[in-house]
């Protein structure tokens, strides 16, 4: 077995921080509310992260993506199938807006607060690569290597999507008197309609642009939230400029088209808010120059590859 393929307990350190954070949240919410759902929900998510990252750490470098995909299915599948289809929780962003207006401290609201608003301060945009039920399907498509971003301001489409979703909710709420009911069949219809639209657009874009993550880069409204708090993320990829030979392997395989060596050569962690912490670059680097690190800095400087 090659040295880089041996199980390394250090690889689990960042993941264990996240696992224990979810377990602590589970106990605190359960004790403060008396609702056993919070204990089950966050214990499950934390345990799923532990199982997935355990496989990730044990697998050889070329197979580590299987550990990440396992986590995607354990968490994304749970949220879509159990919370969504069985519990009638509208986990789409419109559901989050509706529940906020209604004052419901529901699964959807907690999910957004933990995974997409406050959570990225700790674990960056790991939601996008380790838990998202849309990416769960898109990552199964064949176009794992991107040719780069489409030149121009196409990324603004996701901000327009965010505004459109919020506008529809506000129009229905204040304009037509529509009011949401927690765990109603109407919430299931919202969830189903939203996912049909998301999956359809995501798959079409993936085949059209030959890029599995095209939906994430141009259309998905969730990064409009994630990109704000992930700037301050404690977990980011760090490169060792002394080990880096600037072969470009990391940039060729990065699903989000980040110019990783631009940061490494300047002694910076990967400050791009487009980083989803999938660690593809870490596992691709032939010299072992990249790793997940824990530290304090402010991201936001974007250095991305564009298509020619």
N, C-alpha and C positions, 0 to 999 in steps of 0.2 A: 504493500500500500504506500502510495506517495505521501510525503510529509504533509502536503497541503490538504490531503484527503482524510487525514486522521481526525477523530472526534476531538474538538477543542472546546473545553468548558468555558473558555473566555468568550466564545461566540454567543453563549447563552446569557451573558450578563445584561445586555441591553434589553433582551426579551423578558428576562425575569423581572426587571423593573416594571415593565408594562403589565405583566401577569399579576404581580403583587398589588399594583395600583388598582386593577379591576377587582381583585378580591377585597381590598380595603373598602372600595366604593360599595361593593355588594353588602358587606357587613354594616357599614355606616347607614346606608339607606334603609336596610331592613330593620335595624334597631331603632332608627328615628321615625319610621313610618309604620312599622309593624306589618308591612306587606311582604309576604314570602316571595312574591314575584321578583322583587329587586334582588333578593339573595340568589335565587335560581338564575336569573338573567345574567348578572355580572359574574357569578361564579362560572357559568357555562362559557361565557365569552373569554374570560381569563384562562380557563382550562383549555379551551380550543386553541388559544394562542400558544399555550405551553406545549400542547401536542404537536401543532404544526411547526413551531420553531425547533422543537426537539428533533423532529424528522429532518428539518432543514440543517441543523448542526451535524447530524449523524451521516447525512448523505455526502458523497463526493462532490466536488465543486461543480462538475458538469451536470449533476442531477439535482442540485439544491433548489432549483425552481419548482420541483415537484413538491417540496416541503411548503413553499409559499402557496402553491395552488391548492394544496390540501387545506391550509388555513383559510384560503378564500372560500372554499366550499363549506367548511365547518361553520364559519361565521356568516358569510353572505347567504348561504342556504338557510341557516337558522333564521336570519332576519326576514328573508323573503317568504319562506314557507311557513315558519311557525308564527312569528310576530305578524306577518302580513296576511297570509291566506287563512290561517287558523284563528288568529286573534283579532282579525279585522282592523289592524293598525295601518293607517296610511303612512308608509315610511318614505314616500316621495316628499320633495321639498314643499309641495303645496300642502301636504298634511301637517308638516311642521308649522307653516304659517297659520293654518286653520286652528290648530290646537293652541297656539300662542294667543290668538284672538279670543278663543273660547275659555282660556285660563285652565286648560287641562294639562296637568303634569303627567303626561302619558309616556308610553314607551318611545314614541317618535320624538317627543321633546327631549327626553333624557338622552336618547341616541345622538341627536344633533349636538347637544351641549357637551357630551363626553367625547364623541368621536370626531366632530367636525368644527367645534368652536374652541373649547378649552383644551381638549386632548392633544391637538397638534403642537401645543407649546412643549409637550413632552416628547411625543413620538412622531413629530413631523407629519407628512402626508402619507403615513403608512396605511391609512384607511384605503387609499386608492389602489394599493398593490396587494394588501393582505386581507381585506375584508369586504370590499365593494361587490355587491351581487351583480352589477352590470359588468364590471371587469371580469368577474367569475366566468362569464360566457365569452366575452371578447378575447380573453387570453387563450382560449382554445382555438382561435382562428390561426391561419398559417403565417400571417405577416408580422412576425415578431421583430424584424429589423426594419426600422424606418429609414426612408430616404431623406429625412429632414422635414422641417416645418414648411408649410406653404408661405412664401414671402408675403408680407403685408400684415394687416391688423385682423386676421381671421380669428384670433383669440378673443376678440371683443364679442364674438357671437355668444359666448357663454354668459357674458354680462347682460346681453340683451335677453337671453333665455331667463336669467335670474329675475330681471325686471318684469318680463312678461308673466312669469309664474306668480310673482308677487302682485302684479296688477290684476290678474284674473281673480285671485283670492280676494283682494280688496274690493273689486267690483261686485263680486257675488255677495260678499259679506255686508257691505254698506249700501250697495246699489239695489240688490234684489231681495235683501233680507234673508239670504241663505245662511243657515247656522248648522254647524257640524255637530254630530252626536258621536260620542266616543264608542268605538267598537260596533258601529252600525254597518249594514250591508253597503251603504253608500260609500263608506271609506274603502271597502274592498273594491268597489267599482273604480274609484280614483286610482287605487294602487295598480289594478290590472291594466287600466288604460295607460297610465304613465309608463309602466314597464314595457308594454307592447310598443309604444312610441320610441322609448329609449333603445330597446333592443333592435328594432327595425332600423333606426337611424344609425346606430352604432355598427351594425353588420354591413349596411350599405356603404357607409363611409370607409370601413376597413377594407372592403374589396375594391372600392373605387380608387382610394388613395394608397392601397397596399400597405396599410398601417393599422395594426390592431388597436392602437391607442388614439386614433384620430378623433373619436367621439370625446375622449377625455381632454384633448388639446383645444378643441374648437367649439364644442357644443354643451358639454356637461356644466350645469350651473353650480355644482357643489364646490369646485375650486375657488369660486369667488369668495367663499367663506374661508376655506382651508388656507389659501395663500396669505391671508392676513396674519393669523396666529402662527403659521408655520415659519414665518420669518424669524421668530424668536425660539424656534425649536432647540431643545437641548441635544437631541439626537440628529446628527448629520454625518454625511460621509466625509472622511478626511483622507487626503492623499499625501504620501511621502515623496517629496520632490527628488530626494536622493535615490530612491528606488525606481522612480518613474523614468522610462526610456522614451516616452512620448510616441509609442507605437500606434496609439489611437484606437486600440481594441475596445477600450471602455466607451468611447464615443460612438463607435460603429454599432455597439449592442445596446446602448442606452435607449429604452423605449420612449423617453420623453425628449430626446434630441439635445441633451445638455452637453456643452463643450467642457467636459470635465477637466481636461488638462489646463484650461485657462485658469481654473481655480488652483489646481495643484501646483503649477509653476509659480504662482504668486504666494504660496504658503497659506492659502485660504481653504477652509472647509467648503463643501459644495453649497454655496449660498443661494443658488437658484430656488425659487419657490415652486418651480416645476418638478423638482425632485420628489419622487414618490417612495423613496427608501426601499425600492425593490431589491437592491443590492446586486443587480445584474452586473454592474460594473465591477464590483468587488470580486465576483466569482469569475469574471472574464480576464481581469488583469493578470498577465503572465508573470509579473514580477512581485505580486503581492503588495503593491504600493497603496492600495485602497482598503479602508476598513471603516466600520461604523464607530463613531466617536461620541463622547459625552462632553459637552462644553457650553460656553456662553458666547454668543455673538449674534449679530442681527443680519439676517439674509435679505434678499431682495434684488441683488445684482444679477441680472439675467444675461447669460451668455449661451445662446442656442444656435444649433445648426439649422440652416435653411436650405431648401431644395434649389438646385441650379436650374 
